[in-house]
């Protein structure tokens, strides 16, 4: 993840999620999400949550980027964070992120 982060964004070190959008302006989402599980585990400890909850947040964050959300400015970051939180709360209980299991 650190190599991708440097190659495409010129940021040092790993990051949680990198999104590449390939949509042509239509309403269909088209892109790739690169998610770092190690960062999810680390940030879960920091924010006192589960790595699965962090992982789901990264997926939602990446999808929001594909939809055109931006988090480079504080005001836009707050808007994006509110959308993340709203979408996380809408997940059905039986699909809650903490029910994901790590492979043996």
Beta strands, then each sheet from edge to edge (+ up, - down):
strand 1: 17-21
strand 2: 31-35
sheet 1: 1+ 2-
end
